[in-house]
Amino acid sequence: MKKILFLFVAAICAFAACDPIHEDIGNAGHITLDELLAKTTVTTDKAGSGLNGNVISCQTLAPVNAKWDIGGKEFYSNAAKKKMKLGEHKVILTAVCADGTMLKDSFMINCQEITDPLQRYYIYGEDPAKEPPFVPGAWDAAAMRFSSTEGAHLPTIPDDVYLGLKTLIFDVSDVTPDFDLKVMNGWWSATYYDHVKWADGLNELQITEGMANDCAKGKDGRDLDLMLYSGSMTLKAVFYEE
């Protein structure tokens, strides 16, 4: 974590030093939260009806290094854009000034109408005849391992899905009340989420940086693995949307 923070601060120092539009705001290399917000916008596109669309755009012109968290997905950039589902979403801005001062604020955005439909990308279950629904057994660690060579059902997740920190969506049915899930990797060397509870329908699972570092084949290649402690469900499909 210290190494990541050091690199983050180093990046802002480089940004402030070489950015041709950098504004000298004084104050010994940092700005106030009010100054940051004065140079920051978080908006949605507009539908023909005048309602807020589903594309959130974020930008700060302040001389900081910015991290945006849009619906749980992080972007390390002074500008970010993401298509969202309908509903209210929290956008979190974390900014690091040249002297290491950290500023943070959040914005609530309500997406009211689909202007740019989310496209669905299947990992499993797009064609139920070829990839049929199945019922994994409790403590069967192979059943839901995403490995084309070691998994019983699920294919290897592509590196761009891991490294893109996608949100996986699991379409499930027949979930029993005692359902209890562990999210780990195929080497049992890390637990990413523990005692996860799902319900019938669509359930989301955010890929984290730690998961990507462990599981992408270009990294350690340990394969994402989901295992039931108890209970039962029918897994119909796994996909992500963007």
Accessible surface in RSA format (square Angstrom, percent):
REM  Atomic radii and reference values for relative SASA: ProtOr
REM  Chains: A
REM  Algorithm: Lee & Richards
REM  Probe-radius: 1.40
REM  Slices: 20
REM RES _ NUM      All-atoms   Total-Side   Main-Chain    Non-polar    All polar
REM                ABS   REL    ABS   REL    ABS   REL    ABS   REL    ABS   REL
RES MET A   1   178.70  92.5 140.51  93.0  38.20  90.9 120.51 102.5  58.20  77.1
RES LYS A   2   183.69  89.6 176.00 108.0   7.69  18.3 120.85 108.8  62.83  66.9
RES LYS A   3   154.12  75.2 145.80  89.5   8.32  19.8  94.18  84.8  59.94  63.8
RES ILE A   4    86.86  49.4  86.03  64.1   0.84   2.0  86.03  61.9   0.84   2.3
RES LEU A   5    81.72  45.5  79.77  57.1   1.95   4.9  81.67  57.4   0.05   0.1
RES PHE A   6   141.26  70.7 135.56  84.0   5.70  14.8 140.41  85.1   0.84   2.4
RES LEU A   7    98.39  54.8  94.12  67.3   4.27  10.7  94.46  66.3   3.93  10.6
RES PHE A   8    26.61  13.3  22.09  13.7   4.52  11.8  26.24  15.9   0.37   1.1
RES VAL A   9    37.68  24.8  37.68  34.1   0.00   0.0  37.68  32.7   0.00   0.0
RES ALA A  10    42.74  39.3  31.94  49.3  10.80  24.6  37.86  53.3   4.88  12.9
RES ALA A  11    46.77  43.0  35.40  54.6  11.37  25.9  42.74  60.2   4.04  10.7
RES ILE A  12     0.00   0.0   0.00   0.0   0.00   0.0   0.00   0.0   0.00   0.0
RES CYS A  13    58.19  44.0  51.63  57.6   6.55  15.4  27.86  70.6  30.32  32.7
RES ALA A  14    58.28  53.6  49.31  76.1   8.97  20.4  57.51  81.0   0.77   2.1
RES PHE A  15    59.73  29.9  54.77  33.9   4.96  12.9  59.44  36.0   0.29   0.8
RES ALA A  16    17.62  16.2  11.49  17.7   6.13  13.9  11.63  16.4   5.99  15.9
RES ALA A  17    90.53  83.2  47.82  73.8  42.71  97.2  58.67  82.6  31.86  84.4
RES CYS A  18    97.01  73.4  72.83  81.2  24.18  56.8  43.88 111.2  53.13  57.3
RES ASP A  19    30.16  21.1  18.62  18.5  11.54  27.3   6.33  14.9  23.83  23.8
RES PRO A  20   130.52  95.1  88.25  80.5  42.26 153.6 100.51  83.0  30.00 186.5
RES ILE A  21   132.43  75.4 108.77  81.0  23.65  57.0 116.17  83.7  16.26  44.1
RES HIS A  22    75.59  41.3  49.86  34.7  25.73  65.8  34.50  35.6  41.09  47.8
RES GLU A  23    90.36  51.9  83.53  63.2   6.82  16.2  38.58  74.6  51.77  42.3
RES ASP A  24   127.83  89.5  99.68  99.2  28.14  66.5  37.52  88.3  90.31  90.1
RES ILE A  25    46.50  26.5  19.15  14.3  27.35  65.9  28.09  20.2  18.41  50.0
RES GLY A  26    36.37  44.8   0.00   N/A  36.37  44.8  32.99  90.5   3.38   7.6
RES ASN A  27    74.94  51.7  51.33  49.6  23.62  56.9  20.90  50.3  54.04  52.2
RES ALA A  28    91.39  84.0  55.85  86.2  35.54  80.9  75.68 106.6  15.72  41.6
RES GLY A  29    36.39  44.9   0.00   N/A  36.39  44.9  27.82  76.4   8.57  19.2
RES HIS A  30    53.52  29.2  52.38  36.4   1.14   2.9  33.73  34.8  19.79  23.0
RES ILE A  31     3.40   1.9   2.47   1.8   0.93   2.2   2.47   1.8   0.93   2.5
RES THR A  32    66.48  47.3  61.54  62.4   4.95  11.8  63.43  85.2   3.05   4.6
RES LEU A  33    63.88  35.6  60.57  43.3   3.31   8.3  60.57  42.5   3.31   8.9
RES ASP A  34   112.69  78.9 105.51 105.0   7.18  17.0  31.77  74.8  80.93  80.7
RES GLU A  35    68.39  39.3  64.45  48.8   3.95   9.4  32.65  63.2  35.74  29.2
RES LEU A  36     0.00   0.0   0.00   0.0   0.00   0.0   0.00   0.0   0.00   0.0
RES LEU A  37    56.11  31.2  44.39  31.8  11.72  29.5  44.70  31.4  11.41  30.7
RES ALA A  38    89.11  81.9  45.24  69.8  43.87  99.8  57.79  81.4  31.32  83.0
RES LYS A  39    65.82  32.1  54.15  33.2  11.68  27.8  33.72  30.3  32.11  34.2
RES THR A  40    15.46  11.0   0.29   0.3  15.17  36.1   0.29   0.4  15.17  22.9
RES THR A  41    79.04  56.2  74.16  75.2   4.88  11.6  65.17  87.5  13.87  21.0
RES VAL A  42    20.91  13.8   1.31   1.2  19.59  47.2   1.31   1.1  19.59  53.1
RES THR A  43    72.93  51.9  68.92  69.9   4.00   9.5  55.34  74.3  17.58  26.6
RES THR A  44    19.57  13.9   3.75   3.8  15.82  37.7   2.64   3.5  16.93  25.6
RES ASP A  45    51.93  36.4  39.39  39.2  12.54  29.7  40.25  94.7  11.68  11.6
RES LYS A  46   135.01  65.9 107.60  66.0  27.41  65.3  81.28  73.2  53.73  57.2
RES ALA A  47     8.89   8.2   1.29   2.0   7.59  17.3   3.05   4.3   5.84  15.5
RES GLY A  48    92.08 113.6   0.00   N/A  92.08 113.6  47.28 129.8  44.80 100.3
RES SER A  49    77.87  65.8  32.56  43.5  45.30 104.4  45.93  97.8  31.93  44.7
RES GLY A  50    47.50  58.6   0.00   N/A  47.50  58.6  31.20  85.6  16.30  36.5
RES LEU A  51    78.82  43.9  77.59  55.5   1.24   3.1  78.82  55.4   0.00   0.0
RES ASN A  52    35.03  24.2  34.81  33.6   0.22   0.5   0.17   0.4  34.86  33.7
RES GLY A  53     0.00   0.0   0.00   N/A   0.00   0.0   0.00   0.0   0.00   0.0
RES ASN A  54     0.00   0.0   0.00   0.0   0.00   0.0   0.00   0.0   0.00   0.0
RES VAL A  55    16.51  10.9  16.39  14.8   0.12   0.3  16.39  14.2   0.12   0.3
RES ILE A  56     0.00   0.0   0.00   0.0   0.00   0.0   0.00   0.0   0.00   0.0
RES SER A  57    36.35  30.7  34.83  46.5   1.52   3.5  25.53  54.4  10.81  15.1
RES CYS A  58     3.82   2.9   0.00   0.0   3.82   9.0   0.63   1.6   3.20   3.4
RES GLN A  59    83.91  46.9  83.31  60.9   0.60   1.4  12.47  26.5  71.44  54.2
RES THR A  60     3.32   2.4   0.00   0.0   3.32   7.9   0.00   0.0   3.32   5.0
RES LEU A  61   118.11  65.8  95.44  68.3  22.67  57.0  99.61  70.0  18.50  49.8
RES ALA A  62     0.45   0.4   0.00   0.0   0.45   1.0   0.00   0.0   0.45   1.2
RES PRO A  63    13.50   9.8   6.03   5.5   7.48  27.2   8.87   7.3   4.64  28.8
RES VAL A  64     0.32   0.2   0.32   0.3   0.00   0.0   0.32   0.3   0.00   0.0
RES ASN A  65    23.63  16.3  23.42  22.6   0.21   0.5   0.59   1.4  23.05  22.3
RES ALA A  66     0.00   0.0   0.00   0.0   0.00   0.0   0.00   0.0   0.00   0.0
RES LYS A  67    48.05  23.4  47.83  29.3   0.23   0.5   7.14   6.4  40.91  43.6
RES TRP A  68     0.00   0.0   0.00   0.0   0.00   0.0   0.00   0.0   0.00   0.0
RES ASP A  69    29.47  20.6  29.43  29.3   0.04   0.1   3.42   8.0  26.05  26.0
RES ILE A  70     0.00   0.0   0.00   0.0   0.00   0.0   0.00   0.0   0.00   0.0
RES GLY A  71    42.75  52.7   0.00   N/A  42.75  52.7  17.60  48.3  25.15  56.3
RES GLY A  72    39.59  48.8   0.00   N/A  39.59  48.8  24.69  67.8  14.90  33.4
RES LYS A  73    32.12  15.7  31.77  19.5   0.35   0.8  11.84  10.7  20.28  21.6
RES GLU A  74    60.60  34.8  50.34  38.1  10.27  24.4   8.37  16.2  52.24  42.6
RES PHE A  75    46.42  23.2  41.92  26.0   4.51  11.7  46.42  28.1   0.00   0.0
RES TYR A  76   120.57  56.3  88.44  50.3  32.13  83.6  73.95  55.6  46.61  57.5
RES SER A  77    48.76  41.2  41.29  55.1   7.46  17.2  28.24  60.1  20.52  28.7
RES ASN A  78    31.02  21.4  27.06  26.2   3.96   9.5  20.16  48.5  10.86  10.5
RES ALA A  79    53.59  49.3  43.09  66.5  10.50  23.9  43.89  61.8   9.70  25.7
RES ALA A  80    11.51  10.6   0.03   0.0  11.48  26.1   8.71  12.3   2.79   7.4
RES LYS A  81   137.65  67.2 117.13  71.9  20.53  48.9  60.26  54.2  77.39  82.4
RES LYS A  82    53.17  25.9  48.31  29.6   4.86  11.6  26.87  24.2  26.30  28.0
RES LYS A  83    50.62  24.7  44.52  27.3   6.10  14.5  25.22  22.7  25.39  27.1
RES MET A  84    12.21   6.3  10.17   6.7   2.04   4.9  12.19  10.4   0.02   0.0
RES LYS A  85    77.95  38.0  75.01  46.0   2.93   7.0  61.97  55.8  15.98  17.0
RES LEU A  86    92.82  51.7  68.91  49.3  23.91  60.1  69.08  48.5  23.74  63.9
RES GLY A  87    29.03  35.8   0.00   N/A  29.03  35.8  28.09  77.1   0.94   2.1
RES GLU A  88   117.92  67.7  88.75  67.1  29.17  69.4  20.95  40.5  96.97  79.2
RES HIS A  89    30.83  16.8  26.96  18.7   3.87   9.9  20.74  21.4  10.09  11.7
RES LYS A  90   106.13  51.8  97.08  59.6   9.05  21.5  42.30  38.1  63.83  68.0
RES VAL A  91     0.00   0.0   0.00   0.0   0.00   0.0   0.00   0.0   0.00   0.0
RES ILE A  92    43.30  24.6  42.88  31.9   0.42   1.0  42.88  30.9   0.42   1.1
RES LEU A  93     0.00   0.0   0.00   0.0   0.00   0.0   0.00   0.0   0.00   0.0
RES THR A  94    10.96   7.8  10.96  11.1   0.00   0.0   8.16  11.0   2.80   4.2
RES ALA A  95     0.00   0.0   0.00   0.0   0.00   0.0   0.00   0.0   0.00   0.0
RES VAL A  96     0.32   0.2   0.32   0.3   0.00   0.0   0.32   0.3   0.00   0.0
RES CYS A  97     1.58   1.2   1.58   1.8   0.00   0.0   1.44   3.7   0.13   0.1
RES ALA A  98    32.07  29.5  22.88  35.3   9.18  20.9  23.00  32.4   9.06  24.0
RES ASP A  99    75.30  52.7  35.55  35.4  39.75  94.0  34.02  80.1  41.27  41.2
RES GLY A 100    30.27  37.3   0.00   N/A  30.27  37.3  12.18  33.4  18.09  40.5
RES THR A 101    47.15  33.5  38.53  39.1   8.62  20.5  33.01  44.3  14.14  21.4
RES MET A 102   100.66  52.1  74.48  49.3  26.18  62.3  43.75  37.2  56.91  75.4
RES LEU A 103    23.84  13.3  20.29  14.5   3.55   8.9  23.84  16.7   0.00   0.0
RES LYS A 104   130.81  63.8 110.50  67.8  20.30  48.3  54.53  49.1  76.27  81.2
RES ASP A 105    44.43  31.1  37.38  37.2   7.05  16.7   7.92  18.6  36.51  36.4
RES SER A 106    51.15  43.2  34.40  45.9  16.75  38.6   6.97  14.8  44.19  61.9
RES PHE A 107    46.69  23.4  40.86  25.3   5.83  15.2  46.69  28.3   0.00   0.0
RES MET A 108   103.31  53.5  74.77  49.5  28.54  67.9  71.14  60.5  32.17  42.6
RES ILE A 109    23.50  13.4  22.01  16.4   1.49   3.6  23.50  16.9   0.00   0.0
RES ASN A 110    64.16  44.2  59.91  57.9   4.25  10.2  15.53  37.4  48.63  47.0
RES CYS A 111     1.73   1.3   0.00   0.0   1.73   4.1   0.00   0.0   1.73   1.9
RES GLN A 112    78.31  43.8  55.34  40.4  22.97  54.7  15.43  32.8  62.89  47.7
RES GLU A 113    60.75  34.9  59.34  44.9   1.41   3.3  23.09  44.7  37.66  30.7
RES ILE A 114    73.78  42.0  53.14  39.6  20.65  49.8  53.14  38.3  20.65  56.0
RES THR A 115    51.75  36.8  17.06  17.3  34.69  82.7  22.97  30.8  28.78  43.5
RES ASP A 116    60.34  42.3  59.75  59.5   0.59   1.4  11.30  26.6  49.04  48.9
RES PRO A 117    90.60  66.0  84.33  76.9   6.27  22.8  85.40  70.5   5.20  32.3
RES LEU A 118    41.02  22.8  18.06  12.9  22.96  57.7  18.06  12.7  22.96  61.8
RES GLN A 119   103.41  57.8  98.35  71.9   5.06  12.1  29.09  61.9  74.32  56.4
RES ARG A 120   103.00  43.2  82.41  42.0  20.58  49.0  22.49  30.7  80.51  48.8
RES TYR A 121    79.02  36.9  75.24  42.8   3.78   9.8  54.74  41.1  24.28  29.9
RES TYR A 122    77.33  36.1  44.15  25.1  33.18  86.3  18.00  13.5  59.33  73.1
RES ILE A 123    17.61  10.0   4.63   3.5  12.98  31.3   9.81   7.1   7.80  21.2
RES TYR A 124     8.31   3.9   7.13   4.1   1.18   3.1   5.52   4.2   2.79   3.4
RES GLY A 125     6.99   8.6   0.00   N/A   6.99   8.6   0.14   0.4   6.85  15.3
RES GLU A 126   122.92  70.6 102.81  77.8  20.11  47.9  26.70  51.6  96.23  78.6
RES ASP A 127    57.81  40.5  54.77  54.5   3.03   7.2  26.52  62.4  31.29  31.2
RES PRO A 128    82.84  60.4  78.38  71.4   4.46  16.2  78.95  65.2   3.89  24.2
RES ALA A 129    94.35  86.7  54.46  84.0  39.89  90.7  66.32  93.4  28.03  74.2
RES LYS A 130   169.98  82.9 139.55  85.6  30.43  72.5  88.61  79.8  81.37  86.7
RES GLU A 131    52.72  30.3  51.66  39.1   1.06   2.5  18.50  35.8  34.22  27.9
RES PRO A 132    69.47  50.6  69.40  63.3   0.07   0.3  69.40  57.3   0.07   0.4
RES PRO A 133    62.52  45.6  45.02  41.0  17.50  63.6  45.12  37.2  17.41 108.2
RES PHE A 134    19.00   9.5  12.80   7.9   6.20  16.1  19.00  11.5   0.00   0.0
RES VAL A 135    91.54  60.2  65.07  58.9  26.47  63.8  65.07  56.5  26.47  71.8
RES PRO A 136     5.76   4.2   1.24   1.1   4.51  16.4   3.86   3.2   1.90  11.8
RES GLY A 137    37.35  46.1   0.00   N/A  37.35  46.1  32.30  88.6   5.05  11.3
RES ALA A 138    52.07  47.9  26.69  41.2  25.39  57.7  26.69  37.6  25.39  67.2
RES TRP A 139   151.34  60.7 129.28  62.6  22.07  51.8 114.80  61.2  36.54  59.3
RES ASP A 140    64.26  45.0  56.00  55.7   8.25  19.5  19.07  44.9  45.19  45.1
RES ALA A 141    21.52  19.8  17.15  26.5   4.38  10.0  17.38  24.5   4.14  11.0
RES ALA A 142    46.80  43.0  42.07  64.9   4.74  10.8  44.61  62.8   2.19   5.8
RES ALA A 143     3.92   3.6   3.90   6.0   0.03   0.1   3.90   5.5   0.03   0.1
RES MET A 144     1.82   0.9   1.82   1.2   0.00   0.0   1.72   1.5   0.10   0.1
RES ARG A 145    22.49   9.4  22.49  11.5   0.00   0.0   3.56   4.9  18.93  11.5
RES PHE A 146     0.23   0.1   0.09   0.1   0.14   0.4   0.09   0.1   0.14   0.4
RES SER A 147     1.70   1.4   1.09   1.5   0.60   1.4   0.00   0.0   1.70   2.4
RES SER A 148    81.27  68.7  46.11  61.5  35.16  81.0  38.92  82.9  42.35  59.3
RES THR A 149   125.87  89.5  88.90  90.1  36.97  88.1  80.27 107.8  45.61  68.9
RES GLU A 150   100.33  57.6  80.32  60.8  20.01  47.6  33.31  64.4  67.02  54.7
RES GLY A 151    19.62  24.2   0.00   N/A  19.62  24.2   0.03   0.1  19.59  43.9
RES ALA A 152    66.11  60.8  28.78  44.4  37.33  84.9  39.82  56.1  26.29  69.6
RES HIS A 153    87.70  47.9  63.13  43.9  24.57  62.8  40.21  41.4  47.49  55.3
RES LEU A 154     2.71   1.5   0.31   0.2   2.40   6.0   0.87   0.6   1.84   5.0
RES PRO A 155    39.31  28.6  36.06  32.9   3.24  11.8  39.12  32.3   0.19   1.2
RES THR A 156    39.64  28.2  28.82  29.2  10.82  25.8  22.76  30.6  16.88  25.5
RES ILE A 157     0.41   0.2   0.00   0.0   0.41   1.0   0.00   0.0   0.41   1.1
RES PRO A 158    69.57  50.7  59.28  54.0  10.29  37.4  69.57  57.4   0.00   0.0
RES ASP A 159    46.74  32.7  40.48  40.3   6.27  14.8  22.41  52.7  24.33  24.3
RES ASP A 160    96.54  67.6  86.38  86.0  10.15  24.0  46.74 110.0  49.80  49.7
RES VAL A 161     2.54   1.7   2.52   2.3   0.02   0.1   2.54   2.2   0.00   0.0
RES TYR A 162     1.48   0.7   1.48   0.8   0.00   0.0   1.13   0.9   0.35   0.4
RES LEU A 163    91.50  51.0  67.03  48.0  24.47  61.5  68.68  48.2  22.82  61.4
RES GLY A 164    21.57  26.6   0.00   N/A  21.57  26.6  20.98  57.6   0.59   1.3
RES LEU A 165    34.33  19.1  34.27  24.5   0.06   0.2  34.27  24.1   0.06   0.2
RES LYS A 166    37.25  18.2  34.61  21.2   2.63   6.3  14.75  13.3  22.49  24.0
RES THR A 167    37.08  26.4  30.77  31.2   6.31  15.0  21.78  29.3  15.30  23.1
RES LEU A 168     0.00   0.0   0.00   0.0   0.00   0.0   0.00   0.0   0.00   0.0
RES ILE A 169     4.60   2.6   4.60   3.4   0.00   0.0   4.60   3.3   0.00   0.0
RES PHE A 170     0.22   0.1   0.22   0.1   0.00   0.0   0.22   0.1   0.00   0.0
RES ASP A 171    31.73  22.2  31.73  31.6   0.00   0.0   0.02   0.1  31.70  31.6
RES VAL A 172     1.31   0.9   0.00   0.0   1.31   3.1   0.00   0.0   1.31   3.5
RES SER A 173    25.93  21.9  25.93  34.6   0.00   0.0  20.29  43.2   5.64   7.9
RES ASP A 174    96.59  67.7  80.92  80.5  15.67  37.1  33.68  79.3  62.91  62.7
RES VAL A 175    29.71  19.5   5.50   5.0  24.21  58.3   5.53   4.8  24.17  65.6
RES THR A 176    46.23  32.9  41.93  42.5   4.30  10.2  43.74  58.8   2.49   3.8
RES PRO A 177   145.82 106.3 103.85  94.7  41.97 152.5 116.98  96.6  28.84 179.2
RES ASP A 178    85.09  59.6  71.96  71.6  13.13  31.0  46.06 108.4  39.03  38.9
RES PHE A 179     4.55   2.3   3.22   2.0   1.33   3.5   3.22   2.0   1.33   3.8
RES ASP A 180    16.84  11.8  16.84  16.8   0.00   0.0   1.36   3.2  15.49  15.4
RES LEU A 181     0.06   0.0   0.06   0.0   0.00   0.0   0.06   0.0   0.00   0.0
RES LYS A 182    32.78  16.0  32.78  20.1   0.00   0.0   1.48   1.3  31.30  33.3
RES VAL A 183     0.02   0.0   0.02   0.0   0.00   0.0   0.02   0.0   0.00   0.0
RES MET A 184     0.43   0.2   0.43   0.3   0.00   0.0   0.43   0.4   0.00   0.0
RES ASN A 185     0.00   0.0   0.00   0.0   0.00   0.0   0.00   0.0   0.00   0.0
RES GLY A 186    12.11  14.9   0.00   N/A  12.11  14.9   0.08   0.2  12.02  26.9
RES TRP A 187   142.59  57.2 116.99  56.6  25.60  60.1 107.71  57.4  34.88  56.6
RES TRP A 188   132.45  53.2 104.21  50.4  28.24  66.3  91.62  48.9  40.83  66.2
RES SER A 189    62.31  52.7  22.65  30.2  39.66  91.4  33.22  70.7  29.09  40.7
RES ALA A 190    31.81  29.3  21.21  32.7  10.61  24.1  30.90  43.5   0.91   2.4
RES THR A 191    66.59  47.4  34.70  35.2  31.89  76.0  21.55  28.9  45.04  68.1
RES TYR A 192    41.77  19.5  14.37   8.2  27.41  71.3  18.91  14.2  22.87  28.2
RES TYR A 193    67.86  31.7  61.49  35.0   6.36  16.6  61.91  46.5   5.94   7.3
RES ASP A 194    71.91  50.4  46.17  46.0  25.74  60.9  19.89  46.8  52.02  51.9
RES HIS A 195   104.46  57.1  91.83  63.8  12.63  32.3  66.24  68.3  38.22  44.5
RES VAL A 196    29.62  19.5  24.85  22.5   4.77  11.5  29.62  25.7   0.00   0.0
RES LYS A 197   135.96  66.3 110.88  68.0  25.09  59.7  86.50  77.9  49.46  52.7
RES TRP A 198    20.34   8.2   5.79   2.8  14.55  34.2   6.62   3.5  13.72  22.3
RES ALA A 199    65.57  60.3  61.01  94.1   4.56  10.4  64.25  90.5   1.32   3.5
RES ASP A 200    93.49  65.5  67.24  66.9  26.25  62.1  31.62  74.4  61.87  61.7
RES GLY A 201    29.95  36.9   0.00   N/A  29.95  36.9  28.38  77.9   1.57   3.5
RES LEU A 202    96.12  53.5  64.39  46.1  31.73  79.8  64.39  45.2  31.73  85.4
RES ASN A 203    19.35  13.3  15.14  14.6   4.21  10.1   6.51  15.7  12.85  12.4
RES GLU A 204    98.44  56.5  70.82  53.6  27.62  65.8  26.15  50.6  72.29  59.0
RES LEU A 205     8.21   4.6   6.29   4.5   1.92   4.8   8.21   5.8   0.00   0.0
RES GLN A 206    40.96  22.9  36.10  26.4   4.86  11.6  31.49  67.0   9.47   7.2
RES ILE A 207     0.76   0.4   0.00   0.0   0.76   1.8   0.00   0.0   0.76   2.1
RES THR A 208    51.48  36.6  46.95  47.6   4.53  10.8  47.39  63.7   4.09   6.2
RES GLU A 209    91.40  52.5  87.18  66.0   4.22  10.1  33.05  63.9  58.35  47.6
RES GLY A 210    37.64  46.4   0.00   N/A  37.64  46.4  31.80  87.3   5.84  13.1
RES MET A 211     0.00   0.0   0.00   0.0   0.00   0.0   0.00   0.0   0.00   0.0
RES ALA A 212     2.86   2.6   2.86   4.4   0.00   0.0   2.86   4.0   0.00   0.0
RES ASN A 213    59.32  40.9  55.90  54.0   3.42   8.2  19.30  46.5  40.02  38.7
RES ASP A 214    27.45  19.2  27.45  27.3   0.00   0.0   0.00   0.0  27.45  27.4
RES CYS A 215     0.44   0.3   0.00   0.0   0.44   1.0   0.00   0.0   0.44   0.5
RES ALA A 216     0.00   0.0   0.00   0.0   0.00   0.0   0.00   0.0   0.00   0.0
RES LYS A 217   104.28  50.9  82.00  50.3  22.29  53.1  61.33  55.2  42.95  45.8
RES GLY A 218    65.09  80.3   0.00   N/A  65.09  80.3  33.57  92.1  31.52  70.6
RES LYS A 219   104.25  50.9  76.24  46.8  28.01  66.7  44.51  40.1  59.74  63.6
RES ASP A 220    78.88  55.3  58.73  58.5  20.15  47.6   8.35  19.6  70.53  70.3
RES GLY A 221    14.59  18.0   0.00   N/A  14.59  18.0   4.14  11.4  10.46  23.4
RES ARG A 222    51.59  21.7  51.59  26.3   0.00   0.0   0.00   0.0  51.59  31.3
RES ASP A 223     2.52   1.8   2.52   2.5   0.00   0.0   0.00   0.0   2.52   2.5
RES LEU A 224     0.00   0.0   0.00   0.0   0.00   0.0   0.00   0.0   0.00   0.0
RES ASP A 225     1.91   1.3   1.91   1.9   0.00   0.0   0.00   0.0   1.91   1.9
RES LEU A 226     0.23   0.1   0.06   0.0   0.17   0.4   0.06   0.0   0.17   0.5
RES MET A 227     0.94   0.5   0.47   0.3   0.47   1.1   0.87   0.7   0.07   0.1
RES LEU A 228     1.19   0.7   0.15   0.1   1.04   2.6   0.15   0.1   1.04   2.8
RES TYR A 229    42.41  19.8  35.62  20.3   6.79  17.7  26.66  20.0  15.75  19.4
RES SER A 230    42.09  35.6  39.82  53.1   2.26   5.2  33.46  71.3   8.62  12.1
RES GLY A 231    19.43  24.0   0.00   N/A  19.43  24.0   5.79  15.9  13.65  30.6
RES SER A 232    38.25  32.3  38.25  51.0   0.00   0.0  26.02  55.4  12.23  17.1
RES MET A 233     0.68   0.4   0.00   0.0   0.68   1.6   0.68   0.6   0.00   0.0
RES THR A 234    21.26  15.1  21.26  21.6   0.00   0.0  14.00  18.8   7.26  11.0
RES LEU A 235     0.00   0.0   0.00   0.0   0.00   0.0   0.00   0.0   0.00   0.0
RES LYS A 236    81.20  39.6  76.47  46.9   4.73  11.3  32.63  29.4  48.57  51.7
RES ALA A 237     7.71   7.1   7.71  11.9   0.00   0.0   7.71  10.9   0.00   0.0
RES VAL A 238     0.00   0.0   0.00   0.0   0.00   0.0   0.00   0.0   0.00   0.0
RES PHE A 239     0.95   0.5   0.95   0.6   0.00   0.0   0.95   0.6   0.00   0.0
RES TYR A 240    22.75  10.6  22.75  12.9   0.00   0.0   4.38   3.3  18.37  22.7
RES GLU A 241    42.16  24.2  23.06  17.4  19.09  45.5   3.56   6.9  38.60  31.5
RES GLU A 242    72.62  41.7  68.23  51.6   4.38  10.4  34.04  65.8  38.58  31.5
END  Absolute sums over single chains surface
CHAIN  1 A    12119.1       9233.4       2885.6       7079.9       5039.1
END  Absolute sums over all chains
TOTAL         12119.1       9233.4       2885.6       7079.9       5039.1
